[in-house]
Amino acid sequence: NILKDLAKLSGILGLIFLGSLDRVHSYERACSKRADSRIYDGDEDRFLNYPSKSGVVCTGANLAPKAWQKITKYSLQLTEERKGYPDSVQQVWELGQYLNRLRKVYYRMPPAIMKWVLADMGIINSTTCTFEGENFEEYGMKARELMMQYGDDSGGE
């Protein structure tokens, strides 16, 4: 009922959701009267395995913006690539595998690892982080190596 009331407010256009698929369906029903309302997935792993038609909010887009943009556009059916060439599904599947492998590297300490990678790429100047944990540089190097293997090391340029 609270979500139904919130959905009536013009300034609220969506919500980021983490949880079970059963619950998201009830949330979608609560917001169904708003055609412009979206429920974004807040779980990268689930989105990669079960893409939604609203999209995803993810930390991984900081490291691989082009890859995330392509896979999200594909899931939202905002691209003509499905019709463009026969192996597009295979390419999107491989891209999803790359993003999943990258996520498994940075999920241990996202802020520290991402800052290390972005500094290594020259996008930011400092790796300073309030919580670094141990071996964040090692994981940062693993993330960079993986990104270079997939040609995704230009920082979104």
N, C-alpha and C positions, 0 to 999 in steps of 0.2 A: 504493500500500500504506500509506503514511503517513496519507493521508486516511481510509482504511478504519479504521485504528486510532484516529484522532482522532474519527471518527464514533461510535465505541463509547462515548466519554466522555459522561456525562449532562450535563455542564456546557457542552458545545459543541452549540449548536442550529443554527448556520448558518455560512456563510462569505460574504464579499463577494468577488465574482469580477470580474476584468478580464482579458479575453483572447478567444481564438477560440471560436466556437460548438462546434467539434469537441471542444475540451478541456473545456468545461463539461458536455457530454454524458457524458464519461468520469467527471467528478467526480460527476455525478448518479447514475451507476451505483455509484460507490464508496460513496455515502451512502444508497443505496436501501433498506437495511434499517431505516432510521430514518424513520418516518412523520412525525415532528415536525421533521425536519431541513429547512433551507431553504438555497438558494444564491441570494443577492441579487446583482443586477446592480450593478456599481460604475461603469457607464458610462451617464450620462444620455442621451447622444446615441443610443446603441444601443437603450436601453430605449424611447425615444420612437418609434423606427422599428420595433423588434421587441420589444414588451413581453413580459416573462417572466411566469410564473405564481407567482413567489415574491416579486417586488417589486424595489425599487431603493433604493440608498443614494446620495443626491445632495446636493450643496452647494446647488443651486437651490431646495430646499425652505426654505432660510433666507429667501429673498426672496419666494417665492410658495407658502406652505404649503397654502393652500386649493386652488390649481390642481393642485399635485402630489398632494395627497390624493385629489382627484376622479379624476385620470387613473390613479393607482395602484389605487384601489378598482375602477375600471372594468376595468382589465387583470386584476385578481385575481378579477373577477366577484363582488365583495362588495356590489354595488349592484343594485337592481332597475330602474335607469334604462334599461337596454337594452329592457325591456318597457314602460316607462312612456310613452314618446312616440316617434313615428317618426323625429325628427331627432336623436336622442341620439348616433348615430354621427358625424354631421356636427359636432355641438357638441364632442365629444371630440377629433375630428380638428383642429378650429380651436384648441382648448385646447393640443393638442400642438404646433401650429405656433407659438403664442405662447411656450410654454416653450422651444422650440428657438431662437426669435429672441432670447429673453432670455439663454439660455445662450451664444449667440454673442457677446453683449455682455460678459458677466462672465468668460468662460473665459480671457481674456487675463491677468487678475490677480485671481482670485477673492477672496482675503482683502481686498485694498485696496478693490476696487469694492464688495464686499458690505458692508464696514464703513462706507463712505461712504453707501451707500443706507440702511442701517439707522439710521445717525446722522441722516440727513436726514429719515427717517420718525419720529424721536424714540424709537426702540426702544432704542438704546444711546447713550451720552454722548460717545464719542470715536471718531475715525477713525484714531487712532494705529495704525500697522502697521509691523512691522520691515522689510517690503519694500513699497514703494508703487509703484515704477516711474513711468513718465511718463504723463501724461494720464489718471490714474485718476479724477479728478473729472469729466472729460469723458465717460468711459464710464459713470460713476455716474449722471450726468444723463441719458444715453441710456437706461440701464436704468429709471430713474424715469419717464421719459416713456413708455416702452413699457408699464410697469406701470400707469400712469394711463390709457392708451388702453384697456387691458383691464379697468379697474376693480379692479385688484389692488394698490392702494396703501394699504391700511389696516393692513398688518402682521399679517395673520392674525386680526384681531379679528372 
